[in-house]
Amino acid sequence: MYRKQLIDLLTRQAMSVRDIAELMEISVREVSEDIEHLRRSLRHSDLRLTVEPARCRGCGFVFRRKTIRRPGKCPDCKSTWIREPVLGIAHR
């Protein structure tokens, strides 16, 4: 996947890594690697990667913003009912 495709996609609509993988028909791991590369590349532009962090649906625990993949379980309540992080691109 090319970074320009990711930028166009995430500028139009915020999506999770899993949604992007399904849309582009590639693995979640590959999308995660591309997003990390994109994050580094955007430092030198007027765009920025926005991350709405993952959140436990059981207790409301909010995970760190750095995490772009869905965590396995909540450290507070041990629930696996977790909403994935949502990624987007916005102008600075």
C-alpha beads as a LAMMPS data file, in Angstrom:
LAMMPS data file: protein, C-alpha beads

92 atoms
91 bonds

1 atom types
1 bond types

-500.0 500.0 xlo xhi
-500.0 500.0 ylo yhi
-500.0 500.0 zlo zhi

Masses

1 110.0

Atoms # bond

1 1 1 0.000 0.000 0.000
2 1 1 1.264 3.438 -0.796
3 1 1 1.365 6.291 1.681
4 1 1 -0.556 8.557 -0.693
5 1 1 -3.438 6.068 -0.714
6 1 1 -3.421 5.986 3.085
7 1 1 -3.344 9.772 3.294
8 1 1 -6.284 10.105 0.874
9 1 1 -8.246 7.408 2.676
10 1 1 -7.681 8.737 6.203
11 1 1 -8.213 12.370 5.192
12 1 1 -11.688 11.527 3.924
13 1 1 -12.743 9.268 6.795
14 1 1 -11.318 8.124 10.140
15 1 1 -10.932 4.342 10.282
16 1 1 -9.479 1.565 12.413
17 1 1 -6.494 -0.500 11.279
18 1 1 -8.775 -3.517 10.805
19 1 1 -11.162 -1.491 8.605
20 1 1 -8.269 -0.324 6.421
21 1 1 -6.949 -3.883 6.118
22 1 1 -10.350 -5.198 5.036
23 1 1 -10.844 -2.375 2.539
24 1 1 -7.383 -2.764 0.970
25 1 1 -7.453 -6.590 1.289
26 1 1 -4.111 -6.819 3.095
27 1 1 -3.078 -8.002 6.554
28 1 1 -3.518 -5.960 9.738
29 1 1 0.218 -6.300 10.382
30 1 1 1.049 -4.774 7.002
31 1 1 -1.322 -1.857 7.603
32 1 1 0.188 -1.276 11.058
33 1 1 3.677 -1.111 9.582
34 1 1 2.503 1.305 6.883
35 1 1 0.789 3.523 9.463
36 1 1 3.956 3.690 11.569
37 1 1 5.957 4.663 8.493
38 1 1 3.315 7.242 7.592
39 1 1 3.432 8.660 11.111
40 1 1 7.168 9.324 10.724
41 1 1 6.715 10.795 7.235
42 1 1 3.981 13.214 8.307
43 1 1 6.327 14.942 10.758
44 1 1 7.729 16.834 7.775
45 1 1 4.413 17.993 6.336
46 1 1 1.448 20.141 7.301
47 1 1 -0.613 17.006 8.038
48 1 1 -0.772 15.020 11.261
49 1 1 -2.032 11.587 12.201
50 1 1 -4.876 11.753 14.701
51 1 1 -5.528 8.781 16.950
52 1 1 -8.692 8.338 18.969
53 1 1 -7.347 5.843 21.520
54 1 1 -8.707 2.375 22.176
55 1 1 -11.200 2.213 25.028
56 1 1 -12.488 -0.631 27.155
57 1 1 -16.230 -0.958 26.668
58 1 1 -16.546 -2.637 30.052
59 1 1 -14.972 -0.109 32.423
60 1 1 -14.072 2.832 30.165
61 1 1 -10.284 2.529 30.538
62 1 1 -8.517 4.602 27.842
63 1 1 -5.338 3.145 26.352
64 1 1 -2.304 5.211 25.261
65 1 1 -2.605 7.196 22.037
66 1 1 0.562 5.618 20.613
67 1 1 -1.140 2.247 20.252
68 1 1 -2.741 1.907 16.821
69 1 1 -3.725 -1.753 17.061
70 1 1 -6.466 -3.143 19.273
71 1 1 -5.084 -4.259 22.660
72 1 1 -5.800 -7.799 23.813
73 1 1 -7.497 -7.036 27.114
74 1 1 -8.058 -4.262 29.606
75 1 1 -5.447 -3.953 32.380
76 1 1 -8.103 -2.759 34.867
77 1 1 -11.063 -5.115 34.452
78 1 1 -9.441 -7.822 32.250
79 1 1 -12.273 -7.511 29.725
80 1 1 -11.592 -8.268 26.057
81 1 1 -14.502 -6.079 24.953
82 1 1 -12.349 -3.255 23.578
83 1 1 -13.133 -0.629 20.953
84 1 1 -10.315 -0.289 18.415
85 1 1 -8.367 2.961 18.001
86 1 1 -9.647 5.152 15.176
87 1 1 -7.084 6.841 12.927
88 1 1 -7.462 9.918 10.775
89 1 1 -5.381 12.620 9.136
90 1 1 -5.926 16.314 9.739
91 1 1 -4.181 19.567 8.879
92 1 1 -2.074 21.133 11.628

Bonds

1 1 1 2
2 1 2 3
3 1 3 4
4 1 4 5
5 1 5 6
6 1 6 7
7 1 7 8
8 1 8 9
9 1 9 10
10 1 10 11
11 1 11 12
12 1 12 13
13 1 13 14
14 1 14 15
15 1 15 16
16 1 16 17
17 1 17 18
18 1 18 19
19 1 19 20
20 1 20 21
21 1 21 22
22 1 22 23
23 1 23 24
24 1 24 25
25 1 25 26
26 1 26 27
27 1 27 28
28 1 28 29
29 1 29 30
30 1 30 31
31 1 31 32
32 1 32 33
33 1 33 34
34 1 34 35
35 1 35 36
36 1 36 37
37 1 37 38
38 1 38 39
39 1 39 40
40 1 40 41
41 1 41 42
42 1 42 43
43 1 43 44
44 1 44 45
45 1 45 46
46 1 46 47
47 1 47 48
48 1 48 49
49 1 49 50
50 1 50 51
51 1 51 52
52 1 52 53
53 1 53 54
54 1 54 55
55 1 55 56
56 1 56 57
57 1 57 58
58 1 58 59
59 1 59 60
60 1 60 61
61 1 61 62
62 1 62 63
63 1 63 64
64 1 64 65
65 1 65 66
66 1 66 67
67 1 67 68
68 1 68 69
69 1 69 70
70 1 70 71
71 1 71 72
72 1 72 73
73 1 73 74
74 1 74 75
75 1 75 76
76 1 76 77
77 1 77 78
78 1 78 79
79 1 79 80
80 1 80 81
81 1 81 82
82 1 82 83
83 1 83 84
84 1 84 85
85 1 85 86
86 1 86 87
87 1 87 88
88 1 88 89
89 1 89 90
90 1 90 91
91 1 91 92
